[in-house]
Amino acid sequence: MTVKHAGLRLIDEKGLRHDGRRPDELRPVAMRVGVLSNADGSALFEIGKTKVLAAVYGPREPPQRHTMLPDRAVLRVRYHMAPFSTMDRKSPAPSRREIELSKVIREALEPVVIAELYPRTAIDVFVEVLQADGGTRTAGVTAASLALADAGIPMKGLVAGVAVGKVDGVIVLDVDELEDSAGEADLPIAAAPDIGLITLFQLNGVLSRQELEEAVEMGLSAIRRLVDMEKETLRSSVTVMPGE
């Protein structure tokens, strides 16, 4: 939220946002798994104009044996924004923000991955932002969760994420880039609702206690819907062989 748009109103007199959504409405969502044939698991997650591809490789023995742990697998995540993902072409070299968000996404996934089943191995997760229009870290968590499930990695529950914000004094769900840059607060949140666990919780800006409670409930309600969509996406991807 470093850019301010003086005098810009993002909530109209009817209570609708600049793109016509209600405050509690997600952007259109699309999910696919198995999109990369050379990965053990992969997923494409789209929410509005934000498009994120995730690929999983492993469990496998890492080349650097000193990075292995004797009692569990190491989860390694790389978040990267493609140079063409934003209006202003970015450098392909990893930025400080990308390194930080790689850690954020890894920490959002680690609580649900049953890593003890694969000691002395590594599970590599690559998260590539193909197009960015807000909410890329939470979209990255969602895409990575789908890709891990597609790879057959045992998990305690599926994870999904969404960014809740405060715009023109109103709590709104799934902020896009304009709302993020012009808004008053941004709350990226991710959770595994099947096990009642919040795995990502970050607040940029200021919210009152009441606003925070409203934002969390709005975010968790959307996450439950997203996880249901993940389950349906995974079910529909299963191919049943004749006679089974």
N, C-alpha and C positions, 0 to 999 in steps of 0.2 A: 504493500500500500504506500508506495513512495510517490506516486503521481496523484496530484489533486486536480479535479476538474471544477474550477470555480463556477458556481451558479448552476451546475448541471443537476437536474432532477431525474432520478432513476426510478422513482415510484410516482405514478400519476394519480390524478384525483379519484380514480376508480380503484386504487389500491393495486394496480398491475405494474409489473416491472417493465423495463425498457424493451424487452423482447416479448412482452405480452403474457408472461407467466405470472401465476399467483405467487405470493411469498413462499408457500410451502410446496412448490412444484419443481420437480426435477426437469432437466432438459431431456430430450429424447435419448434413450439408451439402447445400445446394440452390443451384443457379446457373441464371440465365436471362439472355439477352441480348435486345436489341431491345424493351425494355419501355416506352420512350418514343418516340413517333412524331415529336416535334418536335426530337429530338437527332440529331446525326450518328452517335452510338453511345451505347448505354446498357446497363447490367447491374444485376441485383439479386443480391446474394450474401447467403446466410443460413448461419450456423453456430451451432447451438443457438438461443438466443433473440436473438442479435445479428443485426440485419438492416440492410444497407447498400445504398443506391442510388447508382449513379454515372452521370453523364451527361457526354458529350464533345461539344464544339462546335469545329469547325475542321478543318484549318488555315484561318485567316481573318485578314484584315488588321485589327489592333487599332485602336480609335478613337484611342488615344494613340500616334501614330506614333513618338514618341521612345523608346518601349519596344521597338521592333523591333530585331532584330539582323541585320546584312547577310549573315551566312553560315549562319544556321540559324533554326528556329522557337523561340519562347519557350514553354516549358511552364508554364502557370499552374494551380495547384491550390487549390481552396477546400474545406476539410474543415469540416463543420458538423453539430452535433447538434441534431436537431429538439427543440423545447421539450417534446414529449410522449415523448421517447425514454427518459427515466429516470423513476423513481418520484417524484422531486422535480422539479417543473417548473422548467426552466432558462430563463434570459433568452434571447430570440432574438438578442440582440446578440452578435457574435463575442467569445469569451473569449480570454485569453492562451493557454490550452491549445489552443484550436482554431487559432489563428494558428501556434503551434508545430507542431502535427500537420499542418497544411497544408504546411509546409516539409518535414517528415519524409517525407510521402507523395510530394511532388514529387521529393525527392532519391532516393527508392527507385525511381522510374520513369525519371528522366532517363537513367541509363546504358543503357537498352534502347531508348528511342525514337530512331529515326533522324531527328533533327531537321534534319540538313543538307539533306534533300530539300526542305524548305519554308522557304527564307530569307525574312526580312522578314514573318513571319506569327506568329500566336499559336495555341496549342492549349489550350483551356480545359477543365479537368476539375473537375467539381463532385461532391463526395462528401458525401452526406447520410445521417447515421445515423438510421434510423427507429426502431430499438429497440436499446438498449445492454445487454449482459450480458457485458462483458469482451471484450478483443481487438478493439476497434473500429479501431485504427490499422492492424493487419494485415489486417483484413477490408476496410478502405478501400483498401489497396494492391491486394488481390485483385480487388475490384469494379472499380477503376479500370483495371487491366490488361485485364480482360474488355471493358470499355467502349471502351478504345482500340482493341483488336482488332476489335470490332464496328464501329467507325467507319472501319476500313480504314487506320489509321495504321501504317506500317511499323515493326516492332520486331525487334530481334535475338533476342528470346525473350520468352515470357510470364513474368510475375512472380506469385508468390503469397506469402502471409505467414501466420504463426501465432505465437502467444505461448506460450512454454514457461515453466513456473514450478517453484518448489520449495515443496512443501506438506507439513507434518509431517515434514520431512527427506527427502522423496521427490521426485524429478524427475518432473514431470507435463506432459503435452502439452495445449495448447489450454485455458488456464485461463479459467474464467468469473469473473464479478464477485466472488463470494464467495471463491473461491480467490485471486484477485488481492489482495483487501483483507486477507485473513487469512494469506496466504502469507509466505514468507521471502525470495523472490526472484522476479523477473519478467524474462523475456528475449524481447522482441518481435524476430522475425527474418523477413526476406523475402529471396527469392532468385529468380534466373532459372536453373533447373537445366540447361537445354539449352545454356547457354553457360558454366556453372560459375561464376556470379557471385553473391555475396551483396550485396544492395543496401541492406539495413537490418539493423542490429545494435545493439541497446541493452540494457544490463543495469541493472536497478534491484534493489538488494540485493547480497548476497554469495554467491558460489559458489566452491567449490574448483576447482582446475584439472580434476580428474577429473569433477566435477559439470558444469562448463562444457562439457567435451568430450561428455559424455553428452547434455546439453541441446541442443547444436548438432546432433549426429547425429540425435537424435529429431525436432528441428524440420525439418531438411533432408529427412528421409525422408517426413514428412507433406507438405512443400511439393511434393515430386515427385509425390505422389498428387494433390494439389490441382491442379497444373498439368496433369496427365493429364485431370482432370475438366474443366478449362477448355477443353482441346482438344476433348474430346467434346461439350461444350456448344456450342462454336462450329461444329463439324461438323454437329451436329444442327439448327442454326439456318439452315443454307444451304438455300435453295429452288432446286431444279433445274427449269428450265423444260422443257416437253415438246419432245422432239427434241434436247435437249442430251446 
